[in-house]
Amino acid sequence: MGGKTKKLLRVAVVLAAWGLAPHAALAADGPGVVELGSLSNLFEPVTFNHTMHTDVAKSCAECHHHTLGDAPIDKTCARCHRANQPADSVACRECHPANRFAADYLAKLEANPQLYHTGKPGLKGVYHRKCLGCHRTMDGPTGCEDCHKMTEKGEAFYRTGKFAPPPAKHEAGEE
Amino acid sequence: MKKIDRRNFLKGGLAGGAALAATGKATKAEASGSFGGYPNSMGVLVDFTKCVGCRTCEAACNKEQGLPAPDKPFTDKSVFDEIHHGKRHRRTTEKAFTVVNRYDIPGRAEGPIYRKFQCNHCQEPACLTSCFVNAYTKTPEGAVIYNSKVCVGCRTCMIACPFYVPAYAYSSATNPIVRKCIMCYDTRLKFGRPPACVEACPQEVMVFGRRKDLIKMGHERIKEHPDKYVDHIYGENEVGGTSWLYLSDVPFDQVGFDTHLGNEPIISYVKDFLAMVPIVLTVWPALFTGFHLLATRKEEANTKENESKGRGV
């Protein structure tokens, strides 16, 4: 019970700080270290050090586009979002759907032909593109398991580890 | 009575041939109307600039289609160094309906480019038109599927396919059939879900949607990044269009695409001939029987005359 109250209190404090802090300071403070695990399946969650990345990034817009009120990096986006106000939520998942190709999501896109950003990539896509895209130019880690360890389910899926085909077959399988 | 000599026979033959050619032409005009694909069919837009060569799509395909275990783990990148006979990269096999290949492009800042490859699900599939047991079907959803129960293993589709996609189950001694990607039709596409490879891709290299929308999306991407993309969507028009469409930042012939296939569906090249077949089979026997009868009439009359003469004397 005591632990629960403490936890609630801590959440309240964090939320209050988040709401009160001016948005410029938000970037510097950020959420510290976050665990990105909502899509975890074949790989374990990613422990993402937000503070470290804010130190490296030139601008919040590098990852958050226009949602923090900064001018977007991409010229195409800047045409409309140059003078945007900070958004209510800046989490990736708020805009990028976790199930990008689910029938109901596709139907929603189709129901409204006026809808813009219909080609917006899904959550898994943006995580990997953002991270890997930058890591490749900044010499960051680029291997799958550099960021998230493969689960046993993943090993079965990729037929690796204890699910790897017997090595003798390698030569035999060659054309 | 008009005498049938060689000259008259040839004249008649020419007239008949001309008439036949005229009918043939009419039929050809009728048959050349292109199908052009189902209007609301689904498709996949593949953007090679986003592929990192992780082979997750290959693993997803293997699992979804219940294919046999691979020779190497799907995490093994050494497969990219496999260059087969004729300096060719890996191709689809009975055990792998999709493969990713690496192409080293000198001077490309991002390093090598990776190309995912599988059946392109043509709008007017050559495999389908070449199959004499009608094993293949182009579904309204866009997939080119096949009925392995009627496949006799003749491998004509393998020769007909301009992309060298259908593979043969050489490993089966008793029931060798042709195997290829079916766009996950049975398990996913027919329920409105994307193929397994599309969903599994961590980079969202592929976009699943209506083909007509994907073409617009592809052109939008090119328009927004003109300095990045080659101004062409491979598959928009090639061989009459394909359900799978491709964007690249290096010329398509450098990533293993055949850029000389033209925009005519493969069937167009044989349509004229195929349209002639029923005509030849029905008209020619009657026509030439007629010629034969005409040509031998006099002979017959002569014989009869001789016979009656012989009797009379």
Boltz contact constraints between the chains, C-beta under 6 A:
constraints:
  - contact:
      token1: [A, 76]
      token2: [B, 224]
      max_distance: 6.0
  - contact:
      token1: [A, 101]
      token2: [B, 194]
      max_distance: 6.0
  - contact:
      token1: [A, 101]
      token2: [B, 208]
      max_distance: 6.0
  - contact:
      token1: [A, 103]
      token2: [B, 192]
      max_distance: 6.0
  - contact:
      token1: [A, 119]
      token2: [B, 217]
      max_distance: 6.0
  - contact:
      token1: [A, 121]
      token2: [B, 204]
      max_distance: 6.0
  - contact:
      token1: [A, 122]
      token2: [B, 204]
      max_distance: 6.0
  - contact:
      token1: [A, 124]
      token2: [B, 202]
      max_distance: 6.0
  - contact:
      token1: [A, 125]
      token2: [B, 204]
      max_distance: 6.0
  - contact:
      token1: [A, 128]
      token2: [B, 202]
      max_distance: 6.0
  - contact:
      token1: [A, 128]
      token2: [B, 203]
      max_distance: 6.0
  - contact:
      token1: [A, 129]
      token2: [B, 203]
      max_distance: 6.0
  - contact:
      token1: [A, 157]
      token2: [B, 59]
      max_distance: 6.0
  - contact:
      token1: [A, 158]
      token2: [B, 59]
      max_distance: 6.0
  - contact:
      token1: [A, 158]
      token2: [B, 73]
      max_distance: 6.0
  - contact:
      token1: [A, 158]
      token2: [B, 74]
      max_distance: 6.0
  - contact:
      token1: [A, 158]
      token2: [B, 75]
      max_distance: 6.0
  - contact:
      token1: [A, 159]
      token2: [B, 70]
      max_distance: 6.0
  - contact:
      token1: [A, 159]
      token2: [B, 73]
      max_distance: 6.0
  - contact:
      token1: [A, 159]
      token2: [B, 74]
      max_distance: 6.0
  - contact:
      token1: [A, 160]
      token2: [B, 73]
      max_distance: 6.0
  - contact:
      token1: [A, 160]
      token2: [B, 75]
      max_distance: 6.0
  - contact:
      token1: [A, 164]
      token2: [B, 73]
      max_distance: 6.0
  - contact:
      token1: [A, 165]
      token2: [B, 69]
      max_distance: 6.0
  - contact:
      token1: [A, 169]
      token2: [B, 71]
      max_distance: 6.0
  - contact:
      token1: [A, 170]
      token2: [B, 71]
      max_distance: 6.0
  - contact:
      token1: [A, 170]
      token2: [B, 72]
      max_distance: 6.0
  - contact:
      token1: [A, 173]
      token2: [B, 71]
      max_distance: 6.0
  - contact:
      token1: [A, 175]
      token2: [B, 84]
      max_distance: 6.0
